[in-house]
């Protein structure tokens, strides 16, 4: 039998968790213990099976599980905390280096009086 194509069915992400893919596709989760823990809470066994990949996790997790999580206050609290931390991190300009723009030692616009 010849294989002519492949269909991938993505689980439906509830509106309350709409930013999960944004977090999964940003490497922020890889150095944020709370973000890794949040993804692990979605489905610990599946998270291990997909080698701790949030992208793969979201491809494989059943939609019913995601819907269930929207009613789990502990998970939703973790999700909101991770999003707040992620948003704050992204606002600092640290997305590429882990150092906020105004903290770069070579920043000619720095106004803290330290020599560059």
N, C-alpha and C positions, 0 to 999 in steps of 0.2 A: 504494500500500500504506500503510495506517495504522499508525502506531507506537503500540502500546498500553502500552509500558513499557520499562524498561531494566534490564538485569541487569549488575551490576558484580561481577566476580570478584576478590577480594583474594588476593594470594599468601599462602601459609601461612608464618608467621614461625616459624622453629625456636625451641624453648625457650631455647636458648643466647643468642638475640638478642631475647628477649621484650620488652625495654625499648626497642627501636628506635622503636616508635610513640610512646612517652612522650617520647622525645627529639625526634622529628619534630614533634610537636604543641606543644612548648614553644619559645618564641622564643630560649631559651638558645643554640641552635645558631647563630643568626644573628650573635652577637657572640663566639662561641668558635671561633677558627681551628682548634683540634684537632677540634672537633665537625664543622665544615664539611668538613675534610679526610677525616674518617672516612666521612661520607656520600658524598663524592666517590669514595672507594675502592670503594664497593659497585658502582658502574658509572659511570665517568667520562663516557662518551658520553651515557648516559641522563640523568645528573644535569644535564648541560648542556642537553639537549633539553627537560627539564622546568623550565628556567630556575632551576636550583639550589634546587628545592623538595623538601625531604626527604619531605613528605607525598605529593606526586605520585610521587616516586621509589619509595616503598614500595608505591604502588598499581600501578606498572608493572613493577617488577623481577620476573623469573621466580623462582619458589620454588626452583628448582634452583640459582640463583646464590646465594641466601641460605644454602642448605644447604652449598654449596661454601665460603662464607665462614667457616662454623663450624670448618672444618678448616684455615683459613689463620691461622697463628699471629700473623703481623704484623697482620692485621685484628683478630683477637680481642684482642690486646694494646692496640691503639688503642681498641677498644670499651670494654674494662675501664678504661682510663685516662680516657676521656671520661665514663664513668658515675661514676667516683670523683670527678672534678672537679665534675660536675653535682650529685651528692649533697652534696658539701661546700658548694657554692654555695647549694643549697636549704636546708641546715641553718643557714646564717648568717643567714637571714631576709632575704636580699638579693633575693628573688624579684621584688619590685616595683620596686626603685629602684636596684639596684646598690650600695647602701650597707647594711652590716650594721646591725641595730637598735641595737646598742650603740655604733655610730659616728655616729649621727645627732646633729648639733649641737644640735637642739632637744629632745633626750631628757632629760626631767626626772630619770630614774633613773640617768643616767650618773654614774659614780663616779670618773672620772679626774682630777677637780679643775679641769678647764677650765670656763670660763663658757659658758653656753648662749647 
